[in-house]
Amino acid sequence: MSKINDHDAYIAAAPAQFRPVLSRLRAGLSRALPDAEETMKYDMPGYQIQGTIIAGYAAFSKQCGLYVDPSAIAVHADEIASLKLKATKTGVTFSVRKPITDELVEKLAISSRSKKGF
């Protein structure tokens, strides 16, 4: 398999059921981080400012994930729990049946940006 080097190719290569979810997630992150640059790091699409990753996302076989600064997860833990989404120290996982909301994506991205000093 060839190396995926941009967001479009990553979304196109993802499982079909996740492509619309990933496209929506990408659009939400672009709106929340308008001055961030799209990047690919560790085979995962993300957004960076001055070389610092602010947010990243990924698709797996059964779920997707949004990855941000750990303090952003902590600040929004109650909202994540109220949506019945699973959170780790650095990410939130979700599926087509239990999607992440656009509002939460924006809050997490902005919070992560702030915690990273931008």
C-alpha positions in Angstrom: 0.0 0.0 0.0 1.4 3.4 -0.9 1.8 6.1 1.7 -1.1 8.5 2.1 0.1 12.0 2.0 -3.0 14.3 2.2 -6.4 14.5 3.8 -8.3 13.8 0.6 -6.5 10.6 0.0 -6.8 9.5 3.7 -10.6 10.0 3.6 -10.9 8.2 0.2 -9.0 5.2 1.7 -11.0 5.0 4.9 -13.8 2.5 5.3 -16.8 3.6 3.2 -19.2 4.1 6.2 -16.7 6.6 7.7 -16.0 8.8 4.7 -18.9 11.2 5.3 -18.1 11.4 9.0 -14.5 12.1 8.3 -15.4 14.8 5.7 -17.7 16.5 8.2 -15.0 16.3 10.9 -12.4 17.8 8.6 -14.8 20.6 7.7 -15.5 21.3 11.4 -11.8 21.4 12.2 -11.1 23.7 9.3 -13.8 26.1 10.6 -12.6 26.0 14.2 -8.9 26.3 13.2 -9.0 28.6 10.1 -5.3 29.6 10.3 -4.1 26.0 10.9 -2.3 24.1 8.2 -3.4 20.6 7.1 -0.7 18.1 7.7 -0.1 14.3 7.7 1.9 13.1 10.7 2.2 9.4 11.8 0.0 8.4 8.9 -2.9 10.5 10.4 -4.4 13.7 9.1 -4.1 16.7 11.4 -4.0 20.5 11.8 -0.9 22.3 12.9 0.1 25.9 13.8 3.8 26.8 13.6 4.7 23.1 13.5 2.6 22.2 16.6 -0.2 19.7 16.1 -3.4 21.1 17.4 -5.8 18.3 16.4 -5.8 15.1 14.5 -8.3 12.5 13.4 -8.3 8.9 12.3 -10.5 6.1 11.1 -10.3 2.5 12.2 -12.3 -0.6 11.4 -15.2 0.1 13.8 -14.8 3.7 14.9 -13.1 7.1 14.3 -11.1 9.2 16.7 -10.5 12.9 17.3 -7.2 13.6 19.0 -6.4 16.9 20.8 -4.5 18.2 23.8 -5.2 16.2 27.0 -6.4 19.3 28.9 -9.0 19.9 26.2 -10.4 16.4 26.9 -10.4 17.1 30.6 -12.2 20.4 30.2 -14.9 18.9 28.1 -15.2 15.5 29.9 -18.7 16.1 31.1 -20.0 16.9 27.6 -18.2 13.9 26.1 -19.7 11.7 28.8 -23.2 13.1 28.2 -23.0 12.1 24.5 -21.9 8.6 25.7 -18.7 8.9 23.8 -15.5 7.1 24.9 -12.6 9.3 25.8 -8.9 8.5 26.4 -6.3 10.9 27.7 -5.8 12.5 24.3 -8.9 11.5 22.2 -12.5 10.9 21.7 -13.8 7.9 19.8 -17.1 7.8 18.0 -19.0 5.9 15.3 -21.6 6.4 12.6 -24.3 5.4 15.1 -22.8 7.5 18.0 -21.3 10.5 16.2 -19.4 13.4 17.7 -21.3 16.7 17.4 -20.0 19.6 15.3 -20.2 21.8 18.4 -18.0 19.4 20.5 -15.5 19.2 17.6 -15.2 23.0 17.6 -15.0 23.2 21.4 -12.2 20.6 21.6 -10.2 22.1 18.7 -10.4 25.6 20.2 -9.6 24.4 23.6 -6.6 22.3 22.3 -5.4 25.4 20.4 -5.6 27.5 23.5 -3.8 24.9 25.7 -1.0 24.7 23.1 -0.5 28.5 23.4 -2.0 29.7 20.1 
